[in-house]
Structures are given as structure tokens and as C-alpha cells.
């Protein structure tokens, strides 16, 4: 099922890519749920998320070759430049994951979530600076709508305080590292298969996170079946399935559309928290979620207008 989804994106049309992006974003929005249920340090869970995904990324391309209809057209040899980009990409992902969890300890969860979702602004700027993608009026309107929606979605939990300044800055930095990770993945997808990219970046990221875990002396033992099932779910659902769909979709979408599509994550996370942990949503938070979804529609229309132009 995963190999079929990943292979389909390699040749899909933009509308299919948008659907895959949204499904992938919903899948990775489950990550905080898995981390919350785990009895491990969050960064340790992130390490297992990546390391347990590696065997699947290594095997899935071979399964695809066994089915001609699933074969990828991107079988280019990895150059030194590509390997270097994958290393940078993996380091960006590891830094994003590590700083994200650090920021939660230094500021509120609401602040960390809000600032982390500044990634679309950075990603759009990167697309404009390096890929020549136009920042249209529709994109600017979508940015305002999305920012307003996320602010409402955070509700009264969002606060600004001098005591949380460093934590807020760390949270903002995670948006930069995640945006750069996505931008590099998009660049690599122009030449290489999704699973090759995911294997290389995940390997580098796992090594980086393992180094952080060892340096901090965090316990890494999986002591029972519950621990194993949680980290396996984190690896398979969030990384192998979710991130693979996102990486596959990035090849067929403009940077702006991709960045807005990923904003479905905080909406999905809020709904899941309401369903699983009985965390009630206020009317304003529901309105915020609707605004975020509207911004995704607006960004899609912006893509269509650019295409027609």
C-alpha cells in the first residue's frame, strides 16, 4: 500500500499531488500524539522514528522494481553534490526535530506550534529567491488568512512573555530548518526517487539525533511491547507513509502550494487531540481551523491562475 502510494505520486498530476500532500500532512500530524503516549524522551522517540523507518525505505524500491507499474523514472546516479545535499537535508530535519522539542520545554506548546508554522512564509521566500516563483496577490491573501487562522486555533494558550523569549526564538528557528529541509527535498526530487531521498536524509538525521541522545545521557531502552508499538507507529505512519507522500508530492507542486498544504497539520492535530484526549475546541478555534483550510484553497487557486497566465 505504501509503495503504491509513493510510486503513484512520481507520475501524478498536480491535483493528485495536492491530495497526497494533504494526506501526508494529516499522517505526520499524528506525531505529537505518538510522542505524548510514549514514555521516552521526545528526541529519543524522534531517533526511533527515523531509524525504524530506514529498513522500509531500503526495501520499498526493490518491491517497486518487482512491479513494472510501480517503477520510478528517476534512477539517476547519486553525485557528490546530491549526497552532500542529502546530508544537509538530514541535518536540517534533525535540527528541526531536536529544537522543536527543546522549544516546548522553554515556552508554551501553543507558542511553539504557532511559531513552527511560520515555515510557509520562509518556504515561499525561498521559492521566490531561488526558483523564481511569483508571489501573487492570492498568495499574500492566503498568508494573511492562514496566519489569522493559526492564531485563532491556538486560542488563549498563546502568550507573549519576556520569560519565554528564548524559547520563542528557538521555536521560530525550527520553522527555518523545516522550510529549508522541504526546499532541499523538492530540489532533490527533480532528479531522484522519493525513497532514495528519504533513506539518505533519514540516515543522516538519525545519526545526528543519536549523537544528541547519547550526549544528554537519555535512556533509550524499549522496555515493553507498548513502547515498541508506539515507536513503530511513529515510524510507519508518520515517516514512511506521511513524509514519503509529502516528498513525492513536492516534485509536482509549486513551493507556495506545498507550504500551505502542510498547514493542515495544526488543524488535524487539534481535531485529534479533541477526539483522543477530550481537549475541547472553542468556537474561535473552530473558526481558525476553517480559515487555515480556506488559505489552502486560496493557494491552490493562486497556482491555477499562475498556470493559466
C-alpha positions as CSV (number, residue, x, y, z in Angstrom):
1,X,0.0,0.0,0.0
2,X,2.8,2.4,0.9
3,X,4.9,1.6,-2.1
4,X,1.8,2.0,-4.4
5,X,1.1,5.4,-2.9
6,X,4.7,6.6,-3.2
7,X,5.1,5.3,-6.7
8,X,1.8,6.9,-7.8
9,X,3.0,10.3,-6.8
10,X,6.0,10.1,-9.0
11,X,3.9,10.4,-12.1
12,X,0.7,12.1,-10.7
13,X,-0.9,15.3,-11.8
14,X,-0.8,18.4,-9.6
15,X,-4.3,17.8,-8.2
16,X,-3.4,14.3,-7.2
17,X,-0.2,15.7,-5.7
18,X,-2.2,18.2,-3.6
19,X,-4.3,15.3,-2.3
20,X,-1.2,13.3,-1.4
21,X,0.3,16.3,0.3
22,X,-2.8,16.8,2.5
23,X,-2.9,13.1,3.4
24,X,0.8,13.1,4.2
25,X,0.3,16.2,6.4
26,X,-2.5,14.6,8.3
27,X,-0.4,11.5,8.8
28,X,2.6,13.4,10.3
29,X,0.2,15.4,12.5
30,X,-0.1,12.1,14.5
31,X,3.5,12.5,15.6
32,X,2.7,14.6,18.7
33,X,0.1,12.0,19.7
34,X,2.6,9.2,19.5
35,X,5.3,11.2,21.3
36,X,2.8,12.1,24.0
37,X,1.9,8.4,24.5
38,X,5.5,7.4,24.6
39,X,7.4,7.0,27.9
40,X,10.7,8.0,26.2
41,X,12.4,11.4,25.9
42,X,10.8,13.1,22.8
43,X,14.2,13.3,21.0
44,X,14.7,9.6,21.6
45,X,11.3,8.9,20.1
46,X,12.3,11.1,17.1
47,X,15.5,8.9,16.7
48,X,13.5,5.7,16.7
49,X,11.0,7.3,14.2
50,X,13.9,7.7,11.7
51,X,15.9,4.6,12.4
52,X,12.9,2.2,12.3
53,X,11.9,3.7,9.0
54,X,15.3,3.0,7.4
55,X,14.7,-0.7,6.5
56,X,11.4,0.2,4.8
57,X,13.0,2.9,2.7
58,X,15.7,0.5,1.7
59,X,13.3,-2.3,0.8
60,X,10.4,-0.4,-0.9
61,X,12.4,0.5,-4.1
62,X,13.1,-3.2,-4.6
63,X,9.5,-4.1,-4.2
64,X,8.7,-1.4,-6.7
65,X,11.1,-3.0,-9.3
66,X,9.2,-6.2,-8.9
67,X,6.1,-4.4,-10.2
68,X,6.7,-2.7,-13.5
69,X,3.7,-0.3,-13.0
70,X,5.4,0.9,-9.8
71,X,8.8,1.6,-11.2
72,X,10.2,5.1,-10.9
73,X,11.5,7.0,-13.8
74,X,14.2,8.7,-11.7
75,X,17.1,6.2,-11.5
76,X,19.9,8.8,-11.7
77,X,23.2,8.0,-10.1
78,X,23.9,9.9,-6.9
79,X,26.5,12.6,-7.5
80,X,28.7,14.0,-4.8
81,X,26.6,17.2,-4.9
82,X,23.4,15.1,-4.3
83,X,24.9,13.2,-1.4
84,X,26.1,16.5,0.1
85,X,22.6,17.9,-0.3
86,X,21.1,14.8,1.4
87,X,23.5,15.2,4.3
88,X,22.5,18.9,4.7
89,X,18.8,18.0,4.3
90,X,19.1,15.3,7.0
91,X,20.9,17.7,9.4
92,X,18.1,20.2,8.9
93,X,15.5,17.6,9.7
94,X,17.4,16.5,12.8
95,X,17.9,20.1,14.0
96,X,14.2,20.8,13.4
97,X,13.1,17.8,15.4
98,X,15.5,18.5,18.3
99,X,14.9,22.2,18.6
100,X,11.1,21.7,18.4
101,X,11.2,19.5,21.5
102,X,13.6,21.9,23.2
103,X,11.3,24.8,22.5
104,X,8.4,23.1,24.1
105,X,10.4,23.0,27.4
106,X,11.3,26.7,27.1
107,X,8.0,28.1,26.0
108,X,4.3,27.1,25.8
109,X,3.2,24.4,23.5
110,X,0.9,26.9,21.8
111,X,3.7,29.3,21.1
112,X,6.0,26.5,19.9
113,X,3.2,25.3,17.5
114,X,2.4,28.8,16.2
115,X,6.0,29.8,15.5
116,X,6.9,26.4,14.0
117,X,4.1,27.0,11.4
118,X,5.9,30.1,10.2
119,X,7.6,27.7,7.7
120,X,5.3,28.6,4.8
121,X,6.5,32.2,4.9
122,X,10.1,31.1,4.7
123,X,9.4,28.4,2.1
124,X,7.6,30.9,-0.1
125,X,10.6,33.3,0.2
126,X,13.0,30.5,-0.8
127,X,10.9,29.7,-3.8
128,X,10.8,33.3,-4.9
129,X,14.6,33.8,-4.3
130,X,15.9,30.6,-5.8
131,X,13.2,29.2,-8.1
132,X,11.8,32.5,-9.4
133,X,8.2,31.6,-8.3
134,X,6.0,34.7,-8.3
135,X,4.4,35.9,-5.0
136,X,0.9,36.8,-6.3
137,X,-1.8,38.7,-4.6
138,X,-3.7,35.5,-4.0
139,X,-0.6,34.1,-2.1
140,X,-0.3,37.2,0.1
141,X,-4.0,37.0,0.9
142,X,-3.7,33.3,1.7
143,X,-0.8,34.1,4.0
144,X,-2.9,36.6,6.0
145,X,-5.8,34.2,6.2
146,X,-3.6,31.3,7.3
147,X,-1.8,33.4,9.9
148,X,-5.1,34.6,11.3
149,X,-6.5,31.0,11.4
150,X,-3.5,29.6,13.2
151,X,-3.5,32.4,15.8
152,X,-7.2,31.7,16.5
153,X,-6.6,27.9,16.5
154,X,-4.0,28.4,19.3
155,X,-6.7,30.2,21.3
156,X,-6.0,31.7,24.7
157,X,-3.0,29.4,25.1
158,X,-0.8,31.7,23.1
159,X,1.0,34.2,25.2
160,X,4.0,36.6,24.9
161,X,6.3,36.9,27.9
162,X,9.9,38.0,28.4
163,X,10.5,34.8,30.3
164,X,9.7,32.8,27.2
165,X,11.6,34.9,24.7
166,X,14.5,32.4,24.2
167,X,12.0,29.6,23.8
168,X,10.0,31.6,21.3
169,X,13.2,32.3,19.3
170,X,14.1,28.6,19.3
171,X,10.6,27.8,18.1
172,X,10.9,30.3,15.2
173,X,14.2,28.8,14.2
174,X,12.5,25.4,13.8
175,X,10.4,26.9,11.1
176,X,13.5,27.9,9.2
177,X,15.1,24.5,9.5
178,X,11.9,22.7,8.4
179,X,11.4,25.0,5.5
180,X,15.0,24.5,4.3
181,X,14.5,20.7,4.7
182,X,11.4,20.8,2.5
183,X,13.1,23.1,-0.1
184,X,16.1,20.7,-0.4
185,X,13.8,17.7,-0.7
186,X,12.0,19.4,-3.5
187,X,15.3,20.1,-5.3
188,X,16.4,16.5,-4.9
189,X,13.0,15.1,-6.2
190,X,13.8,16.7,-9.6
191,X,16.5,14.0,-10.1
192,X,15.9,11.2,-7.7
193,X,13.3,8.7,-6.4
194,X,11.3,9.5,-3.2
195,X,12.6,6.5,-1.3
196,X,16.2,7.1,-2.1
197,X,15.9,10.7,-0.8
198,X,14.0,9.5,2.3
199,X,16.6,6.8,3.1
200,X,19.6,9.2,2.7
201,X,18.1,12.1,4.7
202,X,16.7,9.8,7.4
203,X,20.0,8.0,7.9
204,X,21.9,11.3,8.4
205,X,19.2,12.7,10.6
206,X,19.1,9.5,12.8
207,X,22.9,9.7,13.3
208,X,22.6,13.3,14.4
209,X,19.7,12.6,16.8
210,X,21.6,9.6,18.2
211,X,24.5,11.8,19.0
212,X,22.3,14.3,20.8
213,X,20.6,11.4,22.8
214,X,24.0,9.9,23.9
215,X,25.5,13.3,24.8
216,X,22.5,14.0,27.1
217,X,22.5,10.5,28.6
218,X,18.9,9.8,27.8
219,X,17.6,6.3,28.3
220,X,16.9,4.6,25.0
221,X,15.6,1.1,26.1
222,X,12.3,-0.1,24.7
223,X,11.2,-1.9,27.8
224,X,7.8,-3.3,26.7
225,X,5.5,-4.1,23.8
226,X,3.7,-0.7,24.3
227,X,7.0,1.2,23.7
228,X,7.8,-0.9,20.6
229,X,4.3,-0.4,19.1
230,X,4.4,3.4,19.7
231,X,7.7,4.0,18.0
232,X,6.8,1.6,15.2
233,X,3.6,3.5,14.7
234,X,5.6,6.8,14.7
235,X,8.0,5.4,12.1
236,X,5.5,3.8,9.8
237,X,2.6,6.2,9.9
238,X,4.4,9.5,10.3
239,X,7.6,9.0,8.5
240,X,7.4,6.1,6.0
241,X,3.8,6.9,4.9
242,X,3.4,10.6,5.7
243,X,6.8,12.1,4.9
244,X,7.1,9.9,1.8
245,X,3.8,11.2,0.4
246,X,4.9,14.8,1.1
247,X,8.3,14.3,-0.5
248,X,6.7,12.7,-3.5
249,X,4.2,15.5,-3.9
250,X,6.8,18.2,-3.7
251,X,8.1,17.3,-7.2
252,X,4.8,18.3,-8.8
253,X,3.8,21.4,-6.8
254,X,5.0,24.9,-6.6
255,X,6.6,25.8,-3.3
256,X,3.7,28.1,-2.2
257,X,1.1,25.5,-2.7
258,X,3.2,22.9,-0.8
259,X,3.7,25.2,2.1
260,X,0.0,26.0,2.5
261,X,-1.0,22.4,2.2
262,X,1.2,21.4,5.1
263,X,-0.8,23.9,7.3
264,X,-3.4,21.2,7.6
265,X,-1.2,19.7,10.3
266,X,-2.2,22.0,13.2
267,X,-5.8,21.6,12.2
268,X,-5.6,17.9,12.2
269,X,-3.6,17.8,15.4
270,X,-6.3,19.9,17.2
271,X,-9.1,17.6,16.0
272,X,-7.1,14.5,17.0
273,X,-6.4,16.0,20.5
274,X,-10.2,16.7,20.8
275,X,-11.1,13.1,19.8
276,X,-8.3,11.2,21.7
277,X,-7.7,13.4,24.7
278,X,-11.0,15.2,25.1
279,X,-9.3,18.6,24.6
280,X,-12.3,20.8,23.8
281,X,-12.2,23.2,20.9
282,X,-13.8,26.6,21.3
283,X,-15.9,28.4,18.6
284,X,-12.9,30.7,17.8
285,X,-10.6,27.7,17.4
286,X,-13.0,26.0,15.0
287,X,-13.2,29.3,13.1
288,X,-9.4,29.4,13.0
289,X,-9.3,25.8,11.6
290,X,-11.7,26.9,8.8
291,X,-9.6,29.9,8.0
292,X,-6.5,27.7,7.6
293,X,-8.4,25.3,5.3
294,X,-9.6,28.4,3.3
295,X,-6.0,29.5,2.9
296,X,-5.1,26.1,1.3
297,X,-8.0,26.6,-1.2
298,X,-6.8,30.2,-1.9
299,X,-3.2,29.0,-2.5
300,X,-4.5,26.3,-4.9
301,X,-6.4,28.9,-6.9
302,X,-3.2,31.0,-7.0
303,X,-1.4,28.0,-8.6
304,X,-4.1,27.7,-11.2
305,X,-4.1,31.4,-12.0
306,X,-0.3,31.3,-12.5
307,X,-0.6,28.3,-14.7
308,X,-3.3,30.0,-16.9
309,X,-1.1,33.1,-17.0
